[in-house]
Amino acid sequence: MTFIMIILAVIGGATLSIQAAINGQLGSKVGVFKSAFLTFSIGALITALLIFFFEPKQAVTLLDVPKWQLLGAMFGVPYIVIMVLAVQRIGTAVATVAVIFGQLTMSMLIDNFGWLGNAAIPFSMSRLGAIICLGIALFFIYSSSRTPEKEEKAPVTSDARS
């Protein structure tokens, strides 16, 4: 079951990259906030349908949970807006690896300190190695995506008065 969850997470990550690429293009044509609004509107509609048809009854409702837990919904907004802007300027690959670097770093802090009610998972050298490797990957992907500056050549002029 763990392997299936890892595969599903990889598929989820792949769909985020597709979304980022599409939203970057859309945002450059209609605007960043309109693109983000479309993403959340369609997402809300599809999620509402999924809840209506597939969500089993829960003993606890959204009104019963600690209010700070409702703040998690707001963190999608900066992600979408930032990705729409970033993809247009640095490309899908660099933006996605940068997001993953941020996710991994924050996730390890949350794990290490047991923040937000999560079980504590201690930081280790192998986790540090993972962050370093991802940072190196980000550097190489960014470096390889930059186009070399085209040298401005002085125009060739001929002097007809020889």
N, C-alpha and C positions, 0 to 999 in steps of 0.2 A: 504494500500500500504506500509506503514511503516513496518508492521509485515512481509510482504513478503520480504522486503529488509533485515530485520534482519535475517530471515531464510536463505536467499541467502548468507549473510555474514558468517553465521555459517557453511554453506556448503562449502564456500570458505576456511574457516579456517580448516575444516576437510580435504579438498584436499591438503592444505599445509602440514599438518601432514603426510599424505600418501606420498607426494612428498619427504619430509624430510627423512622419513624412507627408501624409495627406493634409494634416492640419497646417503644416508649414506652408504648403502650396496654397491652401484655401485662405489662410491668414494674410498672405501677401497680396491676394486679390480683393478680399472683402473686409479685411481688418482683423486684428488679433482678437479683440473682444467678441466680435460677431462669430468668429470661428470657435472660440471657447464656449460661447452661449449655445451654438448648435450642438457641440459635443455634449454638454450637460443636458440640454433639452431632450435630445434623442436618447441619451443614456438614461435619463429619468423615466421617459416613456417606456423604454424596453424593460427597465428594472421594475416598474410598476406592473407591467404585464407578467413578468416572472413571479413577482410576489403574489399576484392575484391567482395565478394558475398553479404554482409549484411550492410556495413557501408553506411549510407546516405551521400549525398554530404554536406559538411560543408562550411560556408561562409569564414572561416579562415583556413589557412593551417599551417602545422608545421613551415614553413618558416616565417609566419606572427606573431607568438606569441613571447612574450618576451623570449630572449635566456635562461634566468635562469630557465624557466619552462622546458626546455629540459633536464636539469640536473636530473630531477626525474627518468629518465630512467636508470641512472647509479647506483641508490641505490639498485636495485635488485641484482647486482653483489656481493656486500659484503654479503648480506643476504644469497644467495645461497651458497657461499663459506664457510661462517661461519657455516651454518647449516650442510653442508656435513661433516665438521670437528667435530662439536659439537655432532652430533647424534652418531658418531662412539665412542665417549669417554664418554658421559653422558647419552645417550639414547634419544629416541624420545620425551618422555613425559617431561623430565626436559628441554631439549632444546626448545621445543615448548612453555612451560610455561614461560621460561626465555625471549623468543622472545615476547610473549604477554605482559609480564611485561614491557619490553622496549618500545613496541608499545604504551601501555596505558600511560606510563609516558610521553613520547614525545608528544603523541596526546593531553594530557591535557595541556601541556605547549603551544602547537600550538593553542589550543582552547582559553586558558586563555589570551594570548597576541595577538591573531589574526594574528599570523605570516603567511607568505606566501600567503597573500591575503584572508585568511579565516575569517569568521565572528567570533568575540570574544564571547566566552562562559565562563563566570566567573568560577573560581575555587570555590569549595564548600566543606563543611565538608563531604558530602556524596561521593564526588569524592575522597577525601583523604581516606575515609574508604575503597573505592574500591581498591585503590592502596595498602593499608595496607593488606587487605584480600588476594589480589593476591600475595603479597610478602610472606605472611604466607603460602599460598598454595604452592608456589615455594619451600619454606623451607621444608614443609612436603613431597612433592613429591620427592625432592632431597634426603632427609633423608631416606625415605622408599625404594629408589632405590639402595642405597649403600649396597653392600653385606658385611656382617660382616667379619672381617679379620679372616681367619682360623688360629687357634693357631698351631704353630709349636711344635709338640711333639718330645721330645728327643727319639731317637731310643732305643728300649729295647735291651739290650745286656745280654747274659747269660755268666757267667763265668764258664768254664768247669773245672777249677782248684779248686774245693771246698774241 
